[in-house]
Amino acid sequence: MYAAVLSGGVRGVTSYLMKVEVDVSDGLPSFVMVGYVSGDTKEAGERVRVALKNAGYRMPPARITVNLSPAAIRKEGVSVDLPIAVGLLCAMGEISEASIRDVLILGELGLDGEINRIRGTLPIVTKALESGIRTCILPADNADEGAVVRGMRVIGVHSVQEAIAYLSTPASDRDAVIPPAVIDLDALFRTGGEMTGDDFADINGQIAVKRAAEVAAAGFHHLLLIGPPGAGKSMIAKRMPGILPPLSEEESLEVSAVYSVSGLLNAREALITRRPFLSPHHTITEAALCGGGASPRPGLISLAHRGVLFLDELPEFSRATLDLLRQPLEDKRVQLARTTGSCTYPADFQLLAAMNPCPCGYYPDRNRCRCSDHEIRKYLGRVSGPIIDRIDICVEAPRLSIGDLAQEKAGDNESSASIRARVLAARDRQKKRFAGTKLRFNADMGPADIRRFCPLGEAEEQMLAGLFRSMDLSARAYHRIIKVARTIADLDGSDRIEKRHLTEAACYRMTDSRYWTGQGGAYE
């Protein structure tokens, strides 16, 4: 007897549908799996045999052949356990073929017949919906994750017995056996849009730095904070999520898909509705940052997709690790190549970084700094010029004065709520400007987009030309000044970029010029 069950798998964050074919025929008792399967997938045969035995079913003493199609894609993971069991029962006549037609089935079996949680559910269910499938059977712990896909009917099952009972029931009565999972997406996004975390009102002084953080949040620009220890660099960076615009539904599904294939979504978290904020230690390996492994998994820069990657003590990261960020910062994706194929992960993140200006942290205050010029050059040289050139906003966080600290008593510090209101208003202007395009924030613009959306007047053109010559800018830095100026104009409510906007944007390039060029560091 022959049966075919629809299932699916993932490669990177790209999903594909898989046909699980089961044939039970006369011959020496055996269980053979074909279709370019990995070692963990091949073990499904023994798991299925024992799970069905403990569920009250015995595999016949026959030749059983399982084929996972398409054969050109390497099959990894354990999500095919349940579809193999269902296909086997269908081939044995325990389940009708009509009951599994146009139904996607995923799940890992325990030896006791329990169905365990799997990774990669969300992208597989999304692919199934695009292919016209409207019903899927998933592990109960993955049911909410699948139910966030609008238009998909998701059935969560705890055991193979529940799956058999559901499929053996007439279609009209199945909802009484196991009701479909239901998720209130609107409520999820309302909760995700609420402001959480620490407040900017806790930070005294540093008006210029907080302004730079506001500009960075409004345009999703990369931001570097340079200053002595205790100046508040990390405090400001850790409050950035509170002023960032909330995730849209499309962005939320993208982020959740990355977390799904990483196995980081749990049963209580059906969807990522807040922008990720990740802050790795400087000892992180290159593979952990960018992803990799024999069976590739996303790295931290992909887990920070549509969110924030904060690198504190930037020069303490190895230069090789930092230079791995060069391509993702430009291409917004990571491509990993293996002998079994290649996979691509999204990596559209906002980079926040903080660093001291020298090993002791107090340069250029020569009353406190005891570092030699050579030590300072060597320290700054750990961060390469191309990385600095890719950061839109570089700003100095000076040492706080007693007047700044006394400001706490006055209560004059602006709250995150008021800053976020301006950020959201600027975001709305960008949303209208980029309607009908793939662009979301000003930071996403390329040279062609800048010419289209950021026209400059004659006076502004002349001013920018003077800045280009006097600051010895690269072409990339030239375009980044225009993009930052566009964001400043959005915060100002202006439809056009004016000279004052360009002036402020140019000031955010002065810090790297002062430290790196002035000290003969990475640029020389």
Secondary structure, DSSP 8 states (H G I E B T S, - for coil): -EEEEEEEEEETTEEEEEEEEEEEESSS-EEEEESSB-HHHHTHHHHHHHHHHHTT----SSEEEEEEE-TTS-B-SSTTHHHHHHHHHHHTTSS-GGGGTTEEE--EE-TTSBEE--S-HHHHHHHHHHTT--EEEEEGGGHHHHHTSTT-EEEEESBHHHHHHHHHS-GGGHHHHS------HHHHHHHHTS--S--GGG--S-HHHHHHHHHHHHHT--EEEE--TTSSHHHHHHTGGGTS----HHHHHHHHHHHHHTT---TT-SS--S--EE---TT--HHHHHEETTTTEE-HHHHTTTSEEEEESGGGS-HHHHHTTHHHHHHSEEEEEETTEEEEEE---EEEEEE-SSSSS-TT-TTT----HHHHHHHHTTS-HHHHHT-SEEEE-----HHHHHHHHHT----HHHHHHHHHHHHHHHHHHTTTSS--SGGG--HHHHHHH----HHHHHHHHHHHHHTT--HHHHHHHHHHHHHHHHHHT-SS--HHHHHHHHHTTHHHIIIIIHHT-TT-
